[in-house]
Amino acid sequence: MTQTDVLVVGAGPTGLTLACDLARRGVAVRIVDRAPEFPGGSRGKGLSPRSLEVFDDLGVVDRTLASGVTHLPHRKYQGAEVIAEVDPEAGVAATPDVPYPTGLMIPQWRVEQILRERLADFGVAVELGAELRDFRQSADGVTATVGEAQVQARYLVGCDGGRSTVRKALGLSLRGETPDVQLMAVGDVEVDGLGRDAWHQWLTGNGGIMLCPLPGTDAFQVQASHEIDPDGSPLEPTLERFQQTFDRIAGVPGVRLHDLAWRSSYRVNVRMVDQLRVGRVFLAGDAAHVHPIAGGLGMNSGIQDAYNLGWKLGLVLAGNAAPGLLDTYEEERLPITSWLLDITSELLDVVLEAIKERGGGVDAVATPELTQLMLRYPWSRLSRHTASRSAGSRPGDRAPDAPLRDPVTGSAVRLFDLFRGPHFTLLGIGERCAAGFGDVDTGIVQPHLVGPGGLLDDGGHAAHAYGTDALVLVRPDGHIGLVADPAEPGTVAEYLRSL
């Protein structure tokens, strides 16, 4: 029998994000997947601005940005005629507090590849063809059967998708509904006769087909209405049927689809579990919630699940927090999951209405919520506000970025540079913080003074974002845990002891 701290089941974006976060904390982690080889289909094809911030923290944002594209226009047609073209994020640019303001178009397989490469930096590799068969829990850990082998882990996390073996073994159900919405056929296909400078869309009352170029490849992701048999039942997607759908709906001569590399069918489900933890076993990503793809939050919500759970497991396993900290994973993420199902269902309705109008399309769902930058946990027991202030970020909020400057070297630095890594960050913002940070355990906290005697606040952006004269404790996942008055530095130590 082999032993590990955490066994991650499922090597999609959720499982890989969690494994990377744990591995960089020195946690012994194994990640297994029953697939015999890494998937090549695009599936999800977009990262939100908040997910890009997570990837910044994990040290892979540059590779990710180099592999994707932003500001891809939506080009809408009636036959060969272009009837509308829109960039849903036109005019959106980086600001001092939001360095990644737009979503990134990137195929899911490339996201997974980048995360696997990062995981390899920590000496961890995905174990393919390793199917979780069953597991049992005890007070001390989880004993899992993976293939023919026994694995003893202190915790197990199911990131194994909508048909999750882990969820089923826990006796949990995805509760909700399957709306009466037409199936959608999807696939990756090469296309002759269309440029790669736009997301091409034909949406009519008789169905639709959209072709989106996938960066770094010769392929397009095709999303289309299913062809149906004489009885009205949807037919399996094939290259010939995708071409048939294109000819029927678009009717543009000279456009030929070829080399279908991957295909699938998608049915709208709006479902979630009612708990994310049973003892020492957790659920994350599609194993815990499935929802309409409107808004592209599927891959991104799983990444956020993993990012929330990773630092908590890391602290508990290192002995720096009591096991009760793990209860806050469900406390924080379950309400977000419920909101996610509501907002994506609403966005689906918006799209279905928009496509009834000439020039309407999926860009109708472009809302600030889709950036995930507004994601916050004000209700959490980890969000504590001891200072009475009318301005600045509050506990539970995402911690904004800001430019700073080292007064000694003159070099530029960002708050995100200070946050990067598996630690808490304590910011002392303003002149009153110069006296010191009290009895803070610097083993898990990195303190930084922003103001006289410390880093210079270039342009006053940090003070604008966080307010002045405040101690701000930023969690390892980039959310604010505590805002305290500089005269009470002991509240920071008390917060950390309470964990």
Summary of the structure (lengths in Angstrom):
residues: 499
radius of gyration: 23.9
end to end distance: 32.5
largest distance: 79.3
contacts: 1710
relative contact order: 0.13
helix: 30%
strand: 28%
